[in-house]
Each structure stands twice: as structure tokens, then as C-alpha cells.
Amino acid sequence: MRVLLINPLTDKVIATELPGHVSDEVGCFPPLGLLYLASHLRGPGNHEVSILDMPATGCSMEALPGRLQSLRPDLVGITAITHNLVGVREVARVVKENLPSVPTVMGGPHVGAFPDEAALLPGIDYAIEGEGERSLLLLANALEDDGAVEAVPGLSSRQLAAPTPPAIFEANLDGLATPARDLVRTEDYFYVLGKRATFATIIASRGCPFKCIFCSTPRGGYRTRSPANIVDEIEQCLASGAEEIHFVDDTFNLGRRRLAEISEEILRRKVQVRWSFRGRADGIDAEGAALARRAGCIRMHLGVETGTAEGLELLRKGVTMEQIEQAVQLARENHIVSVAYFIIGCPHERSERDVLETIRFAVRLGPDFAMFNILAIYPGTELFDMAVARGLLRADFWTGFALDPRPDFTIPLWEEHLDRDTLTRLLTLSYRRFYLRPSVVWRNLRTLGSVAELRRKVGAGLSILRGRS
């Protein structure tokens, strides 16, 4: 069976919390989820797989019919995040207009948030909840052999009268095949903070055990790959030409030994690699930071979120101000670039003065880079339940969008104390306060690695200066 996996364009993504086009300038990463699916379809299933990453390749909606006619797939899979549901619907519509008899299946984070509504979207025949490597393979096999699809775990469809088996969340991550990176071109991807043109993304764990009230990380529990298995993949990526590795786990370093153990494995094998990760401040200690630097770690991304102990407790971060300060200090001492993430407009911020405290803390903390967002209220989070309980949102607010995605839909913010216009103004102010300090401007100019990096940073900077939203 010929299977086409599509990552839709993001030009119709609903309003995000980043100012202007900063998010467009940050980077374009390979669709790792689709690459995992492809490796399992090609391996055990022996299916023929193509990937169409529309944002990376610049494939327009006008060009999509031609690509469909050229590839002639027997099954089309579309990855979906809720932000981009308008684009997903557009792709499904074009597929059905050009290949009306070809079944379509949706997967991705959106299905986890809206498993019942996903398969009701026009143009979608099936939706798969959970981690889809085995489920999509079973669906493709069933469709190819005219078999029953009712046995596919996590499957939903208008055509199914009875529930299917529960969604799959892989317990043994070491047993998964490595992503089929040969199906995409590395030159189509970039990252504004990366120093090398060619990079690969790796995920060393899935899920997250923490219960931050704003987070909608899919369920399934926290599972990790062994350090040996991770470094095996690093070596494969390097052998294929990658110059940097970016770990994109939700929580890379759970526990203080995790960072040290992976670093020790890299050092034991004498692998020469530059890498970065997204993790928690409380998972970084002196030993781990020192080992990570020796093993080639060049950057750590930390979810700080807010600048007060009250805010950390309300958001249920499970870290302290002292741990955050220590993590950034350890990064500085070990010459590891630190990137801190903050959110403004939290329930505990009752005035502009409260928001300014987080901005002042970001400046005082002194990470190399800071990313600021406005707190958004997503479905399936405790924050959403709090908003409904306080009368800030209707319980069906997101369900309406999931059933009828509209480009004019606006992501809800916590506007109990500060309205959207005020929060947007404060968001722009946060970037200006952090980045327009002479010391920061000079440091960024001094560390530029290429003309392309300069262009991307200038693009993001101009968005901030103009204050577009």
C-alpha cells in the first residue's frame, strides 16, 4: 500500500500567544512523529511511504492536487494539532476532492484532546488516538487486506458502531524503530538558536509525570529510553551528516541522574556531538551540568514560567525559585547557553505590577535568551476547568471549534484581571525589556554563527520592535 503522510501548512493557524511573527522566525523542525510512523509502516508493514511536509517544502494548497496525483496514495494520514485545525480541514478537503475513494486518517495531539470530535471533521474517515506507530500499521494492513478495522486500538470513525481497543502508549521505547529521516531533506529545516546548518531532532522520552495546570501534554505516563539506545541514535544521525542534535522531549531530565547518565554514555563512547535539551530546573545539579558540558551540551531550555514563589505554587510547577536560579547559574558556570521560558497573564497576576515582577525576574535571572508567552487556556487542562468554574469560559468553548474550525477563532486567555489588549502590550514590553539592553544586543551580535542566523534573528527582532500581534 502507498501511504502519504502530510504535515499541513501553518498559514491558517489560530492566533498564538507570541507577538507578531516571532514564532515563524524561531525555527522549522522535522515532523518527528510522522518519521516514526513511516519507519514502522515501511519496516514490519512493508508499505511504501511518502512524507509531504508542507511548511518545510513550501508546498502550497494550490500545488497540493498535483502532488496527490503524482504520488497516487492508497491511504493519506494527516497530523493535527488543535492550533492548526483549519489547515488540517483544508488539506482533508483537497484530498477528498482529488482522491475521493482514498481513505484519510488523522493523528497527532489534537486527537488526544478531542478523540470523539476528530473523526467527525469533514474529509476525515478515521482518527487514531494515542501513539500511532502500531495502530496506523494495523489500520493500513486492514485496509489493504479488506480486513476489519474494529480491532485497531484508539481508532474512531463515523463508520464504527462499537468502541475499539484502548489507545496505545508504548511502554518499551527502546523497541521502536528509529525515525525514517531519509524521507525528508535536512536542508528544509532550521533553528534560530542553532549554530550549525544541519541538525537532527531526537526524543529521549515520552509523556510527563508533572501536573502543571496549564499543560495539555498527552497522557500515557512518563517513559524513557535507555542512554545506550539514545546514543545509538545520536551516532546514526551524525553518520548521516547531522552537526547538532536537539532533544525535543517534554521533560528530558526527570531526576538529577538522568542528565548525568546520558552525558556519561556519550563520554564513554567518545562521541563528538553538540546538543541541546528542554528540561526542568530541579533536574540540574553541579555534576550533571559539568558532565553535560563535557559531553557536548551547548544549550538548555528551561520552563521557568513565572517570577514569584506564589506563581510557581499556583501553576503547580514543582520547582522553587532557588532551583531555577541555581540551574541558570550552573549553565553560566559551565558555558552552556540557557533559554528560559516565561508566561504572563497567570491567575495570580492581578495587576500590571504583578506581570512586571515576572519581567524583572527574567532580567535579574539573566539567561542568555528568554521566550515570553501569554498564558493560554487549553482543553483538557486544570486551568480550563478553573476557567469554567469561575465563569470565564463555557464548558463547550473548545468543542465548538473542534467540530467547526474557523480561522477567526481566538485562543482564550485568562482575562479575569487583565484584558487581552493589556496582556498583548505587556508581552511586547517583556521582549523589549529583556532584549533591548545593550549587553544583550552586543552578546547576540558577538555570537552570530552565520548570515542565515543573522537574518532569522533580525526577523524575530523586528517583529518585537514593531509590536505586531
Secondary structure, DSSP 8 states (H G I E B T S, - for coil): -EEEEEE---TT--B-SSSTTHHHHHEE---HHHHHHHHHHHTTS--EEEEEEHHHHT--TTTHHHHHHHH--SEEEEE--GGGHHHHHHHHHHHHHH-TTS-EEEESHHHHH-HHHHTTSTT--EEE-B--HHHHHHHHHHHHTT--STTSTTEE-TT--S-----B--S-GGGS----GGGS-GGG-EETT-SSS-EEEE--EE------TT----SS--EE--HHHHHHHHHHHHHTT--EEEE--SSS--SHHHHHHHHHHHHHTT---EEEEEE-GGG--HHHHHHHHHTTEEEEEEEEE-SSHHHHHHHT----HHHHHHHHHHHHHTT-EEEEEEEE--TT--SHHHHHHHHHHHHHH--SEEEEEE-B--TTSHHHHHHHHTTSS-TTHHHHHHHS--TT-B--B--SSS-HHHHHHHHHHHHHHHHTSHHHHHHHHHT---HHHHHHHHHHHHHHHHT--
